[in-house]
Structure formats: C-alpha cells, structure tokens
Amino acid sequence: MKSPTQIVERPFYKNLSVSFSPHARASVSTERIMWTVVACLMPSLILSMFVFGLQTLVITAVSVISCVLTETISQKLLKKPITIHDGSAVITGVLMAYVIPPGVPVWMPIPGAIMAIFITKIIMGGMGFNVFNPALMGRALLMASYPVAMTAGWVTPIKDLSLGRYFNAGVDAVSSATPLYVLKHYGINGLIEKFGSMSTMYFDFFFGFSPGCIGETSACVLLVGGLILLYKGYITWHIPVSVIVSTALFTWIFGGETWFSGNPILAVLSGGVILGAFFMATDYVTSPNERRGQLIFGAGIGALTVLIRLKGGYPEGVCYAILLMNPLVPALDQWFRPKRFSEGAL
Amino acid sequence: MPFKDCKVKNKANVLPDFPMGGIHPPERKELTEHLPIEVMPDPPKVALFLKQHVGYPTEVMFNLLSELHSPDYYLEDNICKDGACRLDHAEKKQVTIGELVGSTENKIGATLHSGINGVVDGVFDTIHPVLGKSPAIIVSNDGHNTKPSFSTKDWTKYSKEELLAKIKAAGIVGLGGAGFPADIKLNVKPDIFLDTLILNGSECEPYLTCDHRVMAEYPKEIIEGAKIILKILGITRCVIGIENNKPDAIKALENAVKNDPDKMGYDIFIQPLTVKYPHGSADQIMQSITDRVRPSGKRSSSIGIIVQNVYTTKTIYDAVVLDKPLYERVVTISGRGIARQANLLVKIGTPLSEIVEYLGGTTNDLAKIVIGGPMMGVAVSSLKVPITKTTSGVLFLTREEIGEDQKYGPCIRCGFCLDACPMGLEPNNIGVFVEAGKGAECEQFGFSKDCFQCGSCAYVCPAKRPLVQFIGLAQIKVEEAKRKEEN
C-alpha cells in the first residue's frame, strides 16, 4: 500500500494513456536484439586484433561507420525516418568486415557498405523487406570488383596473445594462403604439412590461428556468441544446426578421394561456416519463419557451400550459398506454413 | 463414443498443457490474491447498460418520456448529450435490491436487476469503455437500507426447463468476459452428443484474482452449481481446470468434492493446469484437458464439451438455490496506481469513481486505467465508466508497470509471434499485408476468425507492433471482400 501522502484527488484524468491492448509488453525490443548480436560478435574482433594485427579494428571501424553513414544519408535523401539507432546498420558493418581479408586497403569496405545498405536494404523497402543478406551482398560486390585484393589480402596469424608483441619489430603482415585454398590446390596432406601436425591444425582452426577473413577464423569464440543468442532465445537451433550438419555430411560424402572419405570436422571449422551458420543465415529478414522451412534453408546452404568449395572456382562458398538460398525464403515460407490450431480437429 | 477420452485423472507431476503457442507474462497476482472478498457499500447511483452481454439488448420495462436534458452525473463534457429518456416524475418507479428493471422476450439476451434500493430515473446514454456511449438504465439510491434475505431451496426437484428458466430470470451471463447468456449456452439441443463439462478456473490474465478468491471462498457453491449444470446437460462428468498458481483454490475445491455429502452420481474432479497464458481460452483449456480440438467456426458443443466459467457456476448456484439474481459481482481492483488493492464485491453499474473513492484515491504516478486484464482489457480515460456484468477487473497501472508508449517499428520477421500464437496464425504477415492495404488477402495466413485477441503476438513483438489490431482489421477486410464476391 502507498503512503497516504502520495494520494491525490484528481477529478479529471487528462494525462492518462489510452492505447490499445495488450497493456503489458515483453521487455525485448528490436534495438535490444540487434545490439545483443553486435555484442556477441565483439569477441571475434578482439581476437582478430591479436592474431592479425590492429588493422582489423581499422577495417571494421571503417565498415561500420560507412554503413551507418550510408543509412543516414540515404534515408535523409529518400525522406524516410532515420533508423540508425536500431543497430541493424552496425550489424551489417561488423558482419561485412568479418568476411573480408585482414590485408585489404582500409577504404575497401566503403563501396561494400553502399551496396549493402543502400542497394540491398534501403531501396528494397528498408528494414524487414530486403531479400538478400546486406553484409554478404556487400562482400559479393567487393569480390566481383576487387578480386585481387579480396583473394590475396590474407595475413599469417600470430600465435601470441600478449600485448607486448605490438612493440616488437617485424610484425608486418605476411601474406599467406587460406586453408581452404591450400586444401583445394594441394590436398589434405599439403594442409597438414603447413600446420605441422593434424592436432595442431585442428587446434589452430578451433581457436582461430589460421589465415582467413577478419572475423571467421575462430570457431570457439563465434560459438560462444552463437550460444548466447540461442540461450537468449533470439535465434533457434534449426538454422545453425542444419547448416553445420549438412556441410559436414556433404563434405564427408563427396569431399574425399573416394566416396564417404571427406573430412567433415575440417570442413565445418574452416572458412566461414560457423560465422555464417550462427550470424548470417539466421538473419531474421532473410531466413524462413517456419521450422521446417528453416531446416531446409540451412541444409541448402550447407549443400551449396560444399558444391562451391569442391566444384566451383572459389575456395570458399558460404557467402554465395547463403545469397543463393535467400531468394528462396518467400517460397519456403509459402510452402511451410505454421500448423493451424484447427488442423488437428476431428 | 465419437471422441478420444479425457486424460487420466490428476496425473502426478505432469500438468496438462496446450501444445501450441502461449506466453508467460509476469503474473502480478500477489497484489490481491490473498485479500478476501470485501463488500463495497451501495453507490449513490448505478448505470445498467442495456447491452452488457452477447445478444439483443435488454428491453426497458417502463414508459419512458423523451427528454433532451440529461443529468450530468454520468456525462462528461459535451459527449452523450442526446438520446436521454427520462421517466415522468409521476411514474418514477421505486425498486428494491434484486428487482427486475429490464426484461428479455424469448430472445438471446439477459435480464437486468437493480443492485440498490432506489428510484429508476430513466435511460440515458452513458460512457461505455468500448462503444463510447451506450444507453443505460440509471437507478438513484434512495437511502433505504433494507437487505434482501435469501433462503436455500432444494434444487434437485426442479426439472431441466425450470432450472433454465431460473437462470434466465436471474440474468446470468458468462462472467469470464464474453458475456454469453448462460441459459442459451446450457440449452443444448438433445441431438448433440455431450460428455464433459469443463469449469474454467484458470484465470490466466495477469493481475486478476476474482475467480481465484471466489473458488477459495465459495468452493461448496461451485460444486453444487456444477451439479446443477450437469443435471441441465444430462451428463455426469465435470472437470474443473485451475492453473497451478492457485494452490489454495485447488485445495478448497478438492476438499469440497471430498466432503460433498451427496455426489448424486456425478463425477467431478479438479485438474491443475500449467501456468501459461492464454490457458483460460475455451479452445486451449478444452485441448489441454481433453486433447480435443474445436474445428474452426464451430461451437465447443460440436466436440462434446461445454465450458463454463467457475464464477458463472457460482452465480448459477445463487440463481437456482437462493433465487438471487445477478446484480453484483466480485471485481479485482489492482495495480500500483491505486491506494489500496482489493477484491471488491460491487453492485453492477457502480461507476469507477465510487470505487476509487472507497479505496482511498489514486496515486500520483497513475498512467493508465484498464477495464479487464492487462492482455485483453480496454483502457479508459474517464472514471464515470460503470462496472458491467463482464468486468472482471479494473487495473490502475503506473508507468513503471506498462512501460513507455512507443511508436511501432517495421516487422523484422523474427517470427516470435508465430511461436506465441496459440491458434497457429501468422500475425507478422497479416500485419505487413494490412499495412500494405492488402488486408483482404490475409486468409492464407490462417483462419483469421480463429483469433480471439489474446494479445500473445503483440506481447512478444520486439518491434511493438499492434498485431491484434492488424488482425482485427484483416478480419473486417476479409469479410468485406467475401460480401463483395457474393453480391
């Protein structure tokens, strides 16, 4: 009970809110979801600064700032409400930086940001109406426009997490080939030779000491972020699990010299499979709503990834696999509708 | 037997649940769940809406004179100035507590009774929470303090028709919120197969505790009322479904069943249910208890079940055994915006201002007044709104409790609403289509008439979209399109 001093006589209630039901709302909001995703992505960036050097931070910052600026300017030009506070442009910026190599020139994310935010999102109708994943469209544009920089900008990882190494001499980036490139051209033995032994290779893949794009190398750190999103209930297990399982399964079947001799663990840990499965394929707007649709969507991404890796011209295929499955989402949503209550009726 | 049978009685540790959708909003029942029902003194005036139930409006029993001026007690500012009909002074009718003031002639409808001793002033347009204004019979208290006396009668000698006539005469409607006249609901055609009566005591809306208190304080009356309904329906099985967050109510009813001296061959048992919103919806409680699913657009009797609210059952007992008409009801007054929370027994037609005054006023931080529960209730801006037969609660909510009023954003297709919808609809797509002006094409996203406005979708929506209202608009557009096609 309140103390009587707080009680006031109010004959007229002029300032009452009379909005419609429900009058109780869950605390979750679009902003909270988006910023949580950004927070879950941050550990990867911190790790990459140690492994690849500080230029990863610069590239990510350029990417985020150019995405946010593109959104502000284009929404201003189109006279739409400015929605940068919801965090979706920041996610796009971070994710786009995560899928480009650490050794590219620092201006590189800018054309990608214009593609990702303006062409893919804003002119499609803004948040909620884009067909393709914006960050991956940005990367696809960069791959098509600057193929040399995008395929040669790899940096040899440094297995030293102490801050002291920044003050040592000779930390210049050393160009190196990605594991998937080595695998494609020299086979599994060439890869093991490169890392020393099989166990070192798995260790490096899992903790992120292999050459690759800025944010995709450490399966361990990405899994922690992904599990937080799962725990929070912001994503469900269906898409990540189906992507990973189908990548592993198809690699095992078709990836080796003979059938059923591929290396599924290597396939899942290398490249952008974990990043794509937890953070890109699960993008709400460009993934199906229904569980069965989500499973098929994820399985399709895995299958296309393996197909591109084994038969395509690129060593890595997660980006294009997701982009190829994106336009199927409206169809999947049409084919798999949620079960209606009365469907089980007598 | 055309249906699957009921679940096993009182399964240990496994509470029945409905499989699809549902949410867990904060219950906030601790404010009032331990407060015994408190009788509020008679108000100076009551306003009895002619239509506070499903069906035709009640017919006024007096000769009315048309009047342009109306007493300003119930009217605010300049709205509702027209349509007032006053009784001639010579004809002013004296009524006592429980006396009939409005009748209904062989139609779907309900009778009205005065809850106070006084004089009928006439029929005036009165502020209504949903309709804006609606005609209501106004009775002014004349200060006579005679209390009606009721004597118990042996109901077992009555026939089905006599029992139904008594229920109709008492003006009983569903007190859970729908307001369907009880005599019409219980008058099932003899060729329809029935096997189970479900008494709905789940009270899943946050804050509300009136059914809870009635179950805890009048368990014998509810069991007796259940037997009356079973006799009317001609069946023997009754399941009382109660959400597991009301252990004292479950205990009280279980004891009442155990200590019932004459079970009359009826099989009544208490079924605790999982705590999940909206367990109190008829579809969900039927599925939860019997595993049967109502086909879209059909009545629950088509799957052999009648669902009745526990509080309605108690008033049926009052009507049949005590001959006491429905002129008062228990209303939960809750929320942190009022000085004192209570489960109040108030006369139907009492304006909110009287209740606020009786409970000591509102607090400074009052932000919203809601009639009903927070999920499905209606926000009102005036304290002149009277209590109706279907008002189960009045909530005085502070800003802290309702959160900031926000503009809604675009749908981000998170799909939370698909997981929350107990009817398997697609609120997200319906919302996007309605916004694009294509509400008529929403049939593909589910049988939108299945929506019973539980608000689960809007509750979970991170973009704070008004999905319930979008679906309502889609329903209207679909109906319009159908009518156009027929013409």
Interface residues (C-beta under 8 A of the other chain):
Chain A: M1 K2 P4 Q6 I7 V8 E9 R10 Y13 L16 S17 V18 S19 F20 S21 P22 H23 A24 R25 A26 S27 V28 S29 T30 R32 I33 T83 D86 S88 G126 M127 G128 F129 Y234 Y284 V285 S287 N289 E290 D333 R337 P338 K339 R340 F341 S342 E343 G344 A345 L346
Chain B: P2 F3 M20 I23 P25 P26 P206 D283 R292 V293 R294 P295 S296 I303 R336 A339 R340 Q341 G360 G361 T362 T363 N364 L366 A367 K368 I369 V370 P374 M375 M376 G377 V378 A379 V380 S381 S382 L383 L395 L397 E401 I402 G403 D405 G409 P410 C411 I412 R413 C414 G415 F416 L418 C421 P422 M423 G424 L425 E426 N428 N429 V432 Q444 F445 G446 F447 D450 Q453 G455 A458 Y459 V460 C461 P462 A463 K464 P466 V468 Q469
